[in-house]
Amino acid sequence: MERILKLTKKDKIVHPLIDLVYKHRYVYITGRPGTGKTFTVKQCFPDAIYVPPEVFKAKQTTTDFFERVRFTDCVIVIDDYDGIDDNIGIREISGPVSRGPLIVIGNRTCGLDGKPYIYEFPQMAVSDIMKLIQCPQSERAAILCQGDIRRFFQIVLFDSDEADIFQTPKQVLETFVCKKGTENPVQYLGRYFEEHGNMMGLIQENYLKSPQVDPVHVSDCFSCADIIDKHLYLGEWHLMSFFFSEGVIRPSLSVGHTLDTLDTASVWTKELNIRMREKKIRTISNRIAGTRLGQEELVLIGKYINTDVEQAKELVRDYKIESADIDVINHLHKLKTKNASIVKKTCQDQTSTQKKTKNLKS
């Protein structure tokens, strides 16, 4: 089955999903995240109406919306079904709500009434993914993303090869020092991950299990990293790459790919974890004079990220939230990966604009 959208000479989109939707009229599109379900639907049905999630919070708001579209020919789309499937308004759906088709998009098994046609969304071929953005990195990104369109755009637009923006420190470190790992830590010089103390704690807990490690050398690295860490929390965050060099990269090189598994870092206690988070929150809070962003305020921003991305964008602009701060918020209030990526892009754009403005002034 042809998977990539094609344009004819008349610029008319040709895709098998179009005929399928109009044939069955009530379609549930399912598939793993990032495979391009929403992207494809938007291309195939550019004039479709996307139902806001808040419509389904109450029976009355749901029925009011359905009444407004009842006699229209509009294609109605309900996206992110997994996030709203327990809302009371979902019970009102038993088939098309307008004279046009109803499309529901989700990742899990459908629990809707009316027996919608289930369309298992196929994964794009590498050659098709490459056509989404024409640039020198397209082929490499299309291979690395393994069918995840969201990750493809992340690699091309943000120059990041990370499969998951919330990849745990343990997962990263396993690629550095475990036998099954293939990453060379040297390639990460100049880069860093947000949970810097956690990663060093994992190395401290496990490095003595390596048959080839030099304990004296690794201890010296940790001592240097501890000194740098004190300066980090005094506001000198530009030293982060040096911390990672001493606290993670050099010890990982000494260990090599010699460990079977990584034990949990017991030295990285819950108390230390809380203290580190408090320091990060304090740094965020002190970024703008006269404002106070504590844990409760950051949790509230996290709730907006999950439910109202546009409002969240305004908040991160007003409070000068940075990309790294979103990871802190994610630990306080679990974020939807898709929404967090969108807000992170806003943070990065804001930081880039500030740097350009600063350079122009200088």
C-alpha positions in Angstrom: 0.0 0.0 0.0 1.4 3.4 -0.9 2.2 5.2 2.3 3.5 8.6 1.3 1.3 11.5 0.3 1.5 12.3 -3.4 0.6 15.5 -5.2 -0.9 15.3 -8.7 -0.5 18.0 -11.3 -3.7 19.6 -9.9 -2.2 19.5 -6.4 -4.8 17.1 -5.3 -3.7 14.8 -2.5 -3.9 11.1 -3.2 -3.8 8.7 -0.3 -5.7 5.4 0.5 -6.8 6.8 3.8 -9.1 9.3 2.1 -11.2 6.6 0.3 -11.2 4.5 3.4 -12.6 7.3 5.6 -15.3 8.3 3.2 -16.3 4.6 2.7 -16.6 3.7 6.4 -17.4 7.2 7.8 -16.5 6.2 11.4 -12.8 5.3 11.6 -10.5 4.7 14.5 -6.8 5.2 13.4 -4.4 3.4 15.7 -0.7 2.9 15.8 2.4 3.6 17.9 3.2 7.2 18.7 5.2 9.2 16.2 4.3 7.2 13.1 2.5 10.2 11.4 -1.1 9.5 12.2 -2.1 13.1 12.9 0.3 14.4 10.3 -1.3 12.3 7.6 -4.8 13.1 8.6 -4.1 16.8 8.5 -2.6 16.4 4.9 -5.5 14.4 3.7 -8.3 16.5 5.3 -6.9 20.0 5.6 -10.4 21.5 6.3 -11.3 19.1 9.0 -12.6 20.3 12.4 -10.5 19.1 15.4 -12.5 18.8 18.5 -10.9 20.5 21.5 -10.3 18.1 24.5 -12.3 20.3 26.9 -15.5 19.6 24.8 -15.6 16.1 26.4 -15.2 17.2 30.0 -19.0 17.3 30.4 -22.0 15.8 28.7 -23.6 19.2 28.0 -20.5 20.7 26.3 -20.2 17.5 24.2 -23.9 17.5 23.1 -23.8 21.2 22.4 -20.8 20.8 20.1 -22.3 17.8 18.3 -25.5 19.8 17.8 -23.6 22.7 16.1 -21.9 20.3 13.5 -24.9 17.9 13.1 -26.1 19.3 9.7 -22.7 20.1 8.3 -20.6 18.1 5.8 -17.4 18.6 7.9 -14.9 15.9 8.6 -14.7 15.8 12.4 -11.4 14.7 14.0 -10.9 13.6 17.6 -7.1 13.4 18.3 -5.2 12.0 21.3 -8.1 9.7 22.2 -5.9 8.0 24.9 -5.8 11.2 26.9 -9.5 11.8 27.0 -11.0 8.3 26.8 -12.2 8.5 30.4 -14.0 11.8 30.0 -17.7 11.7 30.4 -18.4 13.2 27.0 -16.8 10.3 25.2 -19.9 8.2 26.1 -21.9 10.4 23.7 -20.0 9.1 20.7 -21.6 6.1 18.8 -20.9 7.1 15.2 -20.4 10.1 12.9 -21.5 13.3 14.6 -22.0 15.3 11.3 -23.0 14.4 7.8 -19.3 13.9 7.1 -16.9 11.2 8.5 -15.7 11.0 12.1 -12.0 10.2 12.6 -10.6 9.2 16.0 -6.9 9.0 16.5 -5.3 7.0 19.3 -2.5 4.7 20.3 -4.3 2.0 22.3 -7.3 -0.3 21.8 -10.4 1.6 21.0 -13.3 1.5 23.5 -15.8 3.6 21.5 -19.4 2.5 21.0 -20.7 2.0 17.5 -18.0 -0.3 16.3 -15.8 2.1 14.3 -13.6 0.7 11.5 -10.2 0.1 12.9 -7.3 1.2 10.7 -3.9 0.0 11.8 -1.6 2.9 10.7 1.4 1.5 8.8 5.0 2.7 9.4 6.5 4.9 6.7 9.4 3.6 4.7 12.7 5.3 5.0 12.5 6.6 1.4 9.1 8.2 2.2 10.3 9.8 5.5 13.2 11.4 3.7 10.8 13.3 1.4 9.2 15.1 4.4 12.2 17.5 4.6 14.8 17.8 1.9 18.2 18.4 3.5 21.6 16.8 3.8 20.6 15.2 7.1 17.3 13.7 5.8 18.6 10.2 4.9 20.5 9.7 8.2 17.6 11.1 10.2 15.1 8.8 8.4 17.2 5.8 9.3 17.8 6.7 12.9 14.1 7.6 13.7 13.0 4.0 13.0 9.6 5.1 11.7 9.0 7.7 14.4 8.2 10.9 12.4 8.3 13.1 15.5 11.8 11.9 16.1 12.7 12.5 12.5 11.8 16.2 12.8 13.6 16.4 16.1 16.8 15.1 14.6 16.6 17.3 11.5 15.4 20.5 13.1 17.0 20.3 16.5 20.2 18.4 15.5 19.5 15.8 18.3 19.9 12.1 17.9 18.2 11.2 21.2 15.3 8.8 20.8 13.5 10.2 23.8 13.8 13.7 25.2 13.1 12.1 28.6 15.6 9.3 28.3 16.7 8.3 31.8 20.2 8.8 33.1 20.5 5.0 33.6 19.5 4.3 29.9 22.1 6.8 28.7 24.9 5.4 31.0 24.1 1.8 29.9 25.2 2.7 26.4 28.5 4.0 27.8 29.6 1.3 30.1 27.6 -1.9 29.6 28.6 -4.8 27.4 25.5 -4.3 25.3 26.3 -0.6 24.9 27.8 0.8 21.7 28.2 4.5 22.4 31.6 6.1 22.7 31.4 8.6 25.6 33.9 10.8 23.8 31.3 11.7 21.3 29.3 13.4 24.0 32.1 15.8 25.0 30.6 19.3 25.1 27.1 17.9 25.6 25.2 17.1 28.8 22.0 15.6 30.3 19.9 17.3 32.8 20.2 14.8 35.7 23.9 15.4 36.0 24.2 14.4 39.7 22.2 11.2 39.1 24.5 10.1 36.3 27.6 10.6 38.4 25.9 8.8 41.3 25.3 5.8 39.0 29.0 5.7 37.9 30.1 6.0 41.6 27.9 3.0 42.5 29.1 0.8 39.7 32.6 1.6 38.5 34.4 -0.7 41.0 32.7 -3.7 39.3 34.8 -3.1 36.2 37.9 -5.4 35.9 39.9 -2.8 34.0 39.0 0.4 35.9 41.7 2.7 37.5 40.1 3.6 40.9 42.6 6.4 41.6 42.0 8.1 38.2 38.2 7.8 38.6 38.3 9.2 42.2 40.3 12.2 41.0 37.6 12.8 38.3 34.9 12.7 40.9 36.7 15.2 43.1 37.0 17.6 40.2 33.3 17.1 39.3 32.3 17.9 43.0 34.2 21.2 42.9 32.6 22.1 39.6 29.1 21.1 40.9 29.4 23.7 43.7 29.9 26.4 41.1 27.0 25.2 39.0 24.6 25.9 41.8 26.0 29.3 42.3 24.7 30.1 38.9 27.7 29.2 36.7 25.7 26.8 34.5 28.1 27.3 31.6 30.4 24.9 33.5 28.0 22.0 33.0 29.9 20.5 30.1 33.1 20.4 32.2 31.2 18.6 35.0 30.1 16.0 32.5 33.6 15.6 31.3 35.0 14.9 34.8 32.0 13.3 36.4 30.7 11.1 33.6 32.7 11.0 30.4 36.2 10.3 31.8 35.0 7.7 34.4 32.9 6.0 31.7 36.0 5.7 29.5 37.9 4.1 32.3 35.2 1.6 32.9 34.7 0.8 29.2 32.0 -1.5 28.0 32.7 -4.1 30.7 29.6 -4.1 33.0 26.7 -6.6 32.6 24.2 -4.3 34.3 24.0 -1.1 36.3 22.9 -1.3 39.9 20.6 1.5 41.2 22.7 4.4 42.6 22.1 4.0 46.3 24.5 6.8 46.9 22.1 9.0 45.0 19.6 9.0 47.8 16.0 10.4 47.8 17.3 13.2 50.0 20.0 14.2 47.6 17.5 14.0 44.7 15.1 16.4 46.5 18.0 18.8 47.3 19.1 18.9 43.7 15.6 19.5 42.5 15.1 22.3 45.0 18.3 24.0 43.7 17.0 23.8 40.1 13.7 25.2 41.1 15.5 28.0 43.0 17.5 28.8 39.9 14.3 29.0 37.8 12.6 31.1 40.4 15.5 33.6 40.5 15.8 34.1 36.7 13.4 37.0 36.7 13.6 39.6 39.5 10.3 40.1 41.3 8.8 36.8 40.4 8.5 33.6 42.5 8.1 30.3 40.7 7.9 27.6 43.3 7.1 23.9 43.0 3.3 24.6 42.9 3.6 27.2 40.1 5.8 24.8 38.0 3.3 22.0 38.5 0.6 24.4 37.3 2.7 25.2 34.2 3.0 21.4 33.7 -0.8 21.0 33.7 -1.1 23.7 31.1 1.5 21.9 28.9 -0.6 18.8 29.0 -4.0 20.5 28.4 -3.5 23.9 26.7 -0.2 24.1 24.8 -0.9 27.6 23.5 -1.4 29.0 27.0 1.8 27.1 28.1 3.7 28.8 25.3 2.7 32.2 26.7 3.7 31.2 30.2 7.2 30.0 29.2 7.7 33.3 27.3 6.5 35.4 30.2 8.6 33.6 32.8 11.6 33.0 30.5 11.4 29.2 31.0 14.3 27.4 29.3 14.3 24.0 27.6 16.1 22.4 30.5 13.4 23.7 32.8 10.8 21.6 31.0 12.7 18.4 32.2 12.5 19.7 35.8 8.7 20.3 35.4 8.4 16.8 33.9 9.7 15.3 37.2 7.3 17.4 39.2 4.3 16.6 36.9 4.5 13.9 34.2 4.2 15.6 30.8 2.9 14.4 27.5 5.9 13.9 25.3 4.3 15.4 22.2 3.2 18.6 24.1 6.6 18.9 25.9 8.4 18.8 22.6 6.3 21.6 21.2 6.9 23.8 24.3 10.6 23.0 24.3 10.8 24.2 20.7 9.2 27.5 21.9 11.9 27.7 24.7 14.7 27.1 22.2 13.3 29.8 19.8 13.1 32.2 22.7 16.7 31.5 23.7 17.9 31.9 20.1 16.1 35.2 19.8 17.6 36.5 23.0 21.1 35.5 21.9 20.7 37.3 18.5 19.4 40.4 20.3 22.3 40.4 22.7 24.8 40.0 19.8 23.2 42.9 17.9 23.5 45.2 21.0 27.1 44.2 21.5 
